[in-house]
Each structure stands twice: as structure tokens, then as C-alpha cells.
Amino acid sequence: MPPLPSLSAQADHLVDLGVAELAGISADELRAFAERSGAERTDVLLAVHPERAPASALAPLLRREDKPGFVVVDMPDVDDFAPYDIEVPDAPLYLVAGVDRGDQMSNWSPEEALPALTKEERTPLLLTEGIHWVLQEPAALERNRCFMTIGSRLRKANGALDARTPAIWISNGTGRDGRERRDAPKVGWCWWGNRHTWLGFGSTTGRSA
């Protein structure tokens, strides 16, 4: 994977996309955070806390071949998928280090991948972090090389975890996606116990404010 843009460039891009305004953060505040964190660094991803910028608002900002991203129609509860067993900095902005797509885990199920990531001292990406990554580095999403973001889970009313796990991939324009969305970035879900040959597992070595 190519390196990320510099933190200053990432901040500018989020401002240009309207993410700062969406999150209730001023452009100056966002750029100052990047400056304090090391403006020219290319080894960390700048993320907005999911409570400030939810997946439903970020997904349409994705672009691939001039087509906007979207959330699948059968995931109206996308923003209810919250960090599970993951410590997210209690701050509007934070850094995500060592982002990896997890290609080596393609055709693994989430159930198989999670303990392997833990053993490697990595934690899975949140859905919003995955979207931030593709916003900053569109090449992170390739045909047959996409990824799950199993750090976000949905807890049902009875306390059990929903069996769906979020993922980001590229639409084929079939079914309810619609032909016009072929090749568009797509936020969807897969079952906890299922394997998919085109999906790795996005992960990080850590988060910091």
C-alpha cells in the first residue's frame, strides 16, 4: 500500500470534504491538531470520533471513478455499530497507527480473524476508521482486495451481538445496489461466521489523541 498523505494534507482534505463542519469542528482546530501531531507525518491516519462523524454521513463522501459511496439499503442501522471491546480516545480527533488491510486473512471469517489479530497485538478497525482511510487513500480499496471493519459491532436489545459485521468493498451494480452504482465504494455487512475471498480485515497497531 502507498503511504498515507501527510497529516496536514489529510486535515485539508477533511476540511474540503466538509467533514470538519459535519463534526462541529472548525477548520482551524482540525489543522492545528494535525500541526501539533506532526504535520508531515505519513505513518498515521487522522480520524474523527464516530460520535462526531458517523458512518452514514461519511460513506457518501467516498469516491471511485467519480461515483459516490453508499450504505446498503438493508443496513439502516449502520450508525448503531459501535466500538466493541476497543478503547477509542475520548477526543473529537485522534490518530490511527499502522493501518493494514489484512490481505493475508482473505477468506477468513471474522470469528477466525479476531483472535489472530489479537495475537499479533493489533486491533480491528472501526467502520468509520476504514472509511477515513479510503477517503484519504482511495487505493486502499481495490477489486478483490477490500476489507472488513470488525471493530464495530451492534449489540441487540437482549444483550447479544448482532451476527452482521461491517465491511467496505466495491459494488458490482447488482441487486438492490442498482446498475448506476457499479464500481462505487460500498459499505455493507457480512456474517460473523462467513468467509469471503475478496475481504481482508482492516486493523491498526493503536490509537492516540
Secondary structure, 3 states (H helix, E strand, C coil): CCCCCCHHHHHHHHHHHCHHHHHCCCHHHHHHHHHHHHCCCCCEEEEECCCCCCHHHHHHHCEECCEECEECCCCCCHHHCEECCCCCCCCCEEEEECCECCHHHCCCCHHHHHHHHHHCCCEECCHHHHHHHHHHCHHHCECCEEEECCCEECECCCCCECCEEEEEEECCCCHHHCHHHCCCEEEEEEECCCCCCCEEECEECEEEC
